[in-house]
Structures are given as C-alpha cells and as structure tokens.
C-alpha cells in the first residue's frame, strides 16, 4: 500500500504521457498478467468478503448489527435467553468498534490536515537547511512497520517507558462522553461522562498510533502540486496588500483543494483500516476495539460470518474511497497541468 | 514618486548578485533595467518591491525620501507584475482585478458599487471590457499580461514594477503591447520600472535605461545616449551586433554592422577602405545582412538598407571594399561580456 501512496498525484500525470513501444503480443501478455494478478489478489478476495458475510442469509447479516429482540410474550428457555443476551452484547461491541473508528478518524483527520498543510508549505515554499531531511522524515511512517510504531508508543508511554511515570497517571476526559446535565449544578450545562487514566491501552493511544501511521498522506499529496505552483501567486496577493491569512484562504487553499481532498481520502481510508499499530497499543481490551480489531476478535471466536459482515463494511468504504479517489485524482492532475 | 536605491548589495551564499547599487529614478519616469541574464536586474527589482531583502546593513530603498527597507511588500504601495503574470487561476478576470480592493482594511475598503466601477474602468483601460467573467486560462498571453497590469493598477500604486513584462509573448504581440505600455504610461504617469533583456524594447519604450552587468549598473542614461555614447565596451557590446577591428595594442575599434559602407571600387572615396569577399547574403526585409571575408579570414558583418543593397547589386563571391563610417575606439579589449 505504501508504495502506491508515495507515488501519489504526479504519477497520474505521468501515466497519461506513457507511450507504448512494445509489440502487440508483449502488450497483451503484460495486460493479462496484470488482470490475472488483480483478479487473484483483489477481486476474488473482495467478492469472498461479501460472499462470506451473506453466507447465512440476509437476516443473519443484519442480525450482526441489529440482534433479534425477544418477543415479550414468548416463553424462553434459559439457553435461548442466554443466546439472545450474548448476541445483543456482541452487537453492542461491534457498534462500539464502529463508533470508536469513526471517532478516531474524526480527531485524526483535522490534525493531519493542519500538519500536512504546514509541512507541505514549509518544504515547498521555503528554502532552508535540513529541508531534504525533513522531507524524508515525513515519509518515515511509510517505511516503518506499523507494529514497530505501536511498540514505540508503548515503550515511550507505557509503565516502564521514558515518559511512563507521567503518562500512566495522566487523567483525561473523553470528549465523546460530553453530555447535557442541565443547569442544576451551576452555569455550565455540559459534563464529561467518562474520564480515562493513562494513555497506553486507552482510546488516546489509538488516536496517537493512527496519527503516526497516517500523517504523511496529506503532506505527500500536497507537495508536488505546491512545488509546481511556486510562490508567485502568493507574492502577488501579498503585494496587493492581502494579509497572510487572506492569502492562504483565498489563494493557496483554493489552488490545492483537490490535492488536499485526495490526501484526506487516503488518510481516512488508512485510519479506518489501520491494524498493526492500533493492535499493539489497544491492549486487546474490548472497549478499545476499532473495526479491524473487532474483526480479528470475531474471527478468533470462530464467528466467521460476523467477522466478514463487519469486514464488508470496511470493504464497502474502500470501494467508495476508490471511486472518490479516482474523481479527485483526475481533478488534482488537472490542477497540476494548469500550473505548468 | 522618486525612488532611490542607495548602496544596495545582495548575495546568495558566496555569490554576489548585486554590488553597491546606486540608482535614482525621478517621479513619473519610465525606466528599464536592461542586462543579460545573471546581471542582477530581476533581483534589484524584487528588492525595490520588497519581495527580497538586501544584504543586512548594505543600504536602503527610499521612496519619496522615506526609507522603506523595513516596510512589508504589501505596505510599500507598489504594483508588481510577475513574469509569469501570477494571475489567480480560480478567480475570474473581474475578481482578479478586484482582489487588491477587497483585501484592503475595512476602513479603506471601497464599497461594492465603487469596486464595480473601478474594475470596469480598468477593464476599459486594458481594452478587455467584455472579458470580465472569463477565467485566466481562457485568455491569450497578451490578454493575461494586461489583466496582470490592471490588477496591479487597481490599488493605485505609487510605483509600477514589471518583471520581463513581454518575455513570454510572441514577436507581434510584444511590439503591440510595448507601444501600448508606452501610451498607458503617458496617460497615467505612474513611476514605472521594468526589467528586460531585450535591447530594442528597452531603447524604444523607456525614458532612461539602466544597463546592468555583473551586479553593477554600467550606465544609466537616455536611450539615445547609451546607444550613441556607451560608457564602456560592455554596454556597447550588449546593445547590438558589432565588429571588432584590432587597433593599437590593448585597444579595439568597435563598429556596428550598419556603420560599415561597401564600395564597388577600391578608391570609393575612402582612403582606408579594405578589401573583402562577399561570403553570405541574408535577406531580412528592410535590412540585408552581408557577411564579408576580409584579410586573414577575418569575418565582417555588414547591414545594408534594402535600397543600398539593390543599388550595389552584390553577388556572393564578389570582391568589394568596405570602410567604417563611424567607430567607437579605445575600449579595453579584455572586457568580456
């Protein structure tokens, strides 16, 4: 995956210029190899995901997310009651993992947009000592195994870590537990329903690990475009008396909006799907499960159909991402062409 | 507005791009900075604009007696036209021109009706009245150039700075825009500095030309003066084609191709005429370029008017005599361009 991403936007422009010099036979063989490879490794597995998810029928698929409610009038045996309660608990865990995945993405995305814009701006519009080093550091998460990244966080913030003594005592309110409590207790009507202690093995660690794994995407998709656009338009805006902020929002941002969106799509897809880094820092606690972790647990519990049902959601998101990516990619390539 | 550049130097690392530049431009003047690439002319323009800063402690840029060296680019009251035009791709022509007006601080900002009126009058000025809703990508090079100029003029700058304004245009459009710029300057009288490497352009349009080379100003004078009385060999060589005839040790005699006369007879009235063979004839419309091969295979370029060429009826391989009507002597020969 990393290889495909590092090529990012400029790759698109290059493929258009590709001129074939091979004989028709060689071309046919190359195309067949590509199609065969993609069929075996992408198309068949993807179809299999949906096939397995619906293997016990449409109702079984739905019951993974919406378990059957017992008929209030029916008389149930103890084991029937237990099975129903179990299914309800499983569905609740699945919903929690979906919620956590969405929550993590909603925190990671804005941070990565800010970081990506700042990094792309710094490395393309300024010339300074160490710029090349900074550019390669931004790519680091592509070359480091996510599991290693997760371990680094554990070693830094865990009980025996360098910052362990501080990190394990840190108390932080869960921003998603903010709820309405009314004015009975004072002027401020909102309160946090949940407070966590520590960082590792809490959702905060999952956020940190996901940021680490996804931060290059926005920066990498902006860099080629910003480089080709240069600084003339910004300088023109400044010379006309515009402030730095106005120049950024009226000139720079509109010029890179498609490349930015492209980076956001990649970043979102990765943050939904990240497994390795998140797995290490989650501590395998149920409440810390994101969708990929949840899928693994269901699989390990021999609940294949449920595992594939949750996986089908991720696969569905992937397909939508692919479509959105193609549209945005096309628009971003057009921006690069225009700026040449 | 008068612009004074006082003792400005600029280096990029070990490379000195500008060396102790002094330049005073009078209010309302149209001045060109003319020089080969690498002469520092664009850097000087960008320092006057405030896009780049001169070396610390090296001098000052002064507008109307006020030192603006520390003033931000946006607060200097300049209008800058970039070589690439730098039009805002995602905005219409109208919004491009209105950009500077809308960016003004609330107290100074004109209301919508005033903006509409101002932009309309600028569109008329650049003869693009019906192009208000087009995007830059739908315009030709010359039209883009004029929009860039109108955008810079919208904020009523005290000085207009143009970086190679016609560099990217084809020859016909260049000539048209050149005379258009001259007329525009005669109408609005804003102090204007433009950078160019095209001698003809600089000589034709400007009130005064600053010829730059090696990070210095070699000569700053009226076009006629720099052309007819060049301060040194660099200026002479840069302003046009030339022939060198070796004279006394260490000095050369520099002659423009059009200052050489060709005769059919040895005693064509010129006692110092030399012999040569016509080796090439290049017909260039009103001017015919003749190559002569003199003694010791010394090549001499001559430009004749078409009329003189027809009167002489020259043929290739013919032996003729030539003499300089006018020469610039005594520039040291080791001065390289």
Interface residues (C-beta under 8 A of the other chain):
Chain A: X230 X232 X233 X235 X236 X237 X238 X239 X240 X241 X242 X243 X246 X250 X251 X254 X255 X338 X339
Chain B: X49 X50 X51 X72 X73 X74 X75 X78 X79 X80 X82 X84 X86 X87 X88 X89 X90 X99 X100 X103 X104 X137 X151 X152 X154 X155
